[in-house]
Amino acid sequence: MPIETGTMIYCVIPQELEAELYEKLVEHYKDNPNVEVIVDRRSGPDRRSNGSGPPEGEQRIIRDRRRMRPSLGSTDVPESAFE
């Protein structure tokens, strides 16, 4: 199977499963340079829950970040074009 280059995959293992999985996964992916096995060592409170999100009960607004295209106005073909 050909290995695609340029796309890195991080196989993240929870710290609680490190002893059980880390060596097995490193061995499994040893021939694929695009995969890196890492252990998640973060601890403490989740920093995303700092109150900066939407107030309780409200949904987050997802916006389309693509550049807006200019409006072309009406694209209807005038009746006179068919005569």
C-alpha positions in Angstrom: 0.0 0.0 0.0 1.6 3.4 -1.0 2.1 5.9 1.8 0.8 9.4 1.1 3.2 12.1 2.0 2.4 15.5 3.4 -0.5 14.5 5.7 0.6 13.9 9.3 -1.6 11.7 11.5 -1.3 11.9 15.3 -2.4 8.9 17.2 -3.2 10.2 20.6 -3.3 7.8 23.5 -4.9 8.8 26.9 -2.3 8.7 29.7 -4.3 6.0 31.5 -3.8 3.6 28.5 -0.2 4.4 27.8 1.2 1.2 29.4 -1.2 -1.0 27.5 -1.2 0.7 24.0 1.9 2.9 23.4 4.5 0.2 22.4 1.9 -1.7 20.4 0.9 1.3 18.4 4.4 2.5 17.8 5.3 -1.0 16.5 2.1 -1.0 14.3 2.9 2.3 12.7 6.7 2.0 12.5 6.7 1.8 8.7 4.5 4.8 8.2 6.4 8.1 8.6 3.2 10.0 8.5 1.9 8.6 11.8 3.2 9.8 15.1 2.0 8.1 18.3 1.8 10.5 21.3 0.5 10.3 24.8 -1.9 13.0 26.0 -0.3 14.2 29.2 -2.6 17.2 29.8 -4.0 17.6 33.3 -6.1 20.1 35.2 -9.3 21.8 34.2 -10.4 22.1 30.6 -9.3 25.5 29.5 -12.1 25.7 27.0 -14.6 26.0 29.8 -13.5 29.5 30.8 -17.0 31.1 30.3 -16.1 32.7 27.0 -18.6 30.5 25.1 -22.3 31.3 24.5 -24.5 31.7 27.6 -26.2 28.6 28.9 -29.1 27.5 26.7 -28.0 29.4 23.6 -26.5 27.7 20.6 -23.2 28.7 19.0 -23.6 30.6 15.7 -21.6 28.9 12.9 -20.7 31.4 10.2 -19.5 30.7 6.7 -16.0 32.2 6.5 -15.6 32.0 2.8 -15.3 35.4 1.0 -18.7 36.9 0.1 -19.2 37.2 -3.6 -20.7 40.3 -5.1 -24.4 40.1 -5.9 -25.2 40.0 -9.7 -28.7 41.3 -9.2 -31.4 39.6 -11.2 -30.3 36.9 -13.6 -33.7 36.5 -15.2 -33.6 36.6 -19.0 -35.9 39.4 -20.4 -38.8 38.2 -22.5 -37.5 40.3 -25.4 -34.6 37.9 -25.7 -36.8 35.1 -26.9 -38.5 37.1 -29.7 
